[in-house]
């Protein structure tokens, strides 16, 4: 049901990310894009290069330094993915155009919340942070990343 795409330039960080994905209850297909040799000028180009390789209904794009520290995090994220529209984007952090707050439940490496306000459930935002986000594969194929 879910593919995670991760463009990375630090193999050690990526290996830690893979370990956290492998501990998840929900099993997913993982596509790693090694950009340590700077083959791609941007993550947009890297992500677009593999969109046709995604065979699942949903796709998520992730930074290499994400740690899915609870084993049901992908299960919870998938539950929300099923509730959004075909061209909507779901993320773990977001902001509204009319305010300066970042909403998130993401913690940094020291266990502190990365944003000013907590997300209590599925909320609508104008902007989504690129650290961990996704949507329908069909939506990303129809509207690929702007390179």
N, C-alpha and C positions, 0 to 999 in steps of 0.2 A: 504494500500500500504506500510506502514512503521511501524515497531516496534522499540521502543527504549528500550534498556536494560541498567539498571543502577545498579551496585553493590555498595552498600553503607555501611558505618559503623557509620554514624552520622544521625539518623532519622530526626533531625530538619533540617539539610541541605537538605536531600532528600525531605522532605515535601515542602520546598521552590522550589525545582526543579520541583516537581509535579505541583505546582501552576503555574509555568511559562509554562510548557507543556500544561496545561489545557487552557491557554489563547491564544494558537496558533489557527490560522484560520484552518490549516490542523489538523484534528483529527488523532491521532495515537494510536496504542496499546502500553502500557507501561508495561514492566516487571521489577519490582524492586527485587533485591536480597539483603536481609538483611544479612549482614556479620558482624554485631556488636558483635556477639558471636564468631567470627573467625572460622566459619565452614569451610571456604575455605582458603587455604594457599596463594592463589593468585587470582587476577581478571581473569586470564586465565582460571583457573579451574571453577570459578563461571560462566563466560561467556559460556564456553563449556557445562556446566550442563543444560543450558536452550535453546541451539540451536534448539533442536527438538520441543520446544514449540513455536517457531516463525512460524507464519502462513502467513506472508506477504512476498512480493517479495524482499523487502529491510529491512535491519536491521542496526541500529545505536547503538553504545556503547558510554555511556556518564559518565563522572565524576558526582558526586553528587552535586558539587558546581557550576554547569553551570546555568546561568540565561539567558533564551531566552527572552530578554527584548523587542524585537519588535515582534508583533503578526504574522508576515509573515516569520519569520526566518526558520521554518521547511518547508514552501512552497518553499522558495529559495533553501534550501539544497536538497529537493526532486527533483527540476529541474535539479540540477547538478548530482544527483544519476542516473537519466535517461540517462545521457550522457556518463557514464563510462562503461567500459567493465565488463564482468561477474566476473573476478577475480581481478579487480582493487579495490583500497580502496580510499575513499574520506574523507578528514579531513578538519578541520578548521585552522590547522597550520601545516607547513611542512618545510623541509630543503633539500638542495641538498648536495650530498657527497663532491662536489668540492668547497664548500664555507662554511663559519661559520655562516651565517645569518639565522635567523628564520623568516619565512614569515607567517603573520597572520593578521587578522582583529579583533581578540579577544581582548577584554579589560579586565584588571584586576579590582579588586574591587574599585580602585580609578579612573577608567575611562581612564587609560593609556593603550596604546597598549602593548601587552605582547611580541611582537617580534620587530625586527629591521626594517623589510620591510613589506609593505602592499601587499595583494593579490588582483589583479585586476579582476580576473575571474577564470575560470577553468585553473589551471596551473599544470604541472607535477613536482613531487618531488620524491626524493629517500626515504625519511623518513616522516612519518606522526605522529604528536603528538597524544597521547592517550586520550586527554581530551574530544574529540567529533569526532568520525569517524564512517564510515560504508561502506556498499557495498551491494552486492546481498546476500541474505540468502543462495542461492545455493553455492556461492563461499566460504562463511564461513563454511558451512557444509562439503564441499569437503576438505578444508584446515583449520581445526580448529586451535585454538590458541595453541602454543607450551607451554606446562605446565612445 
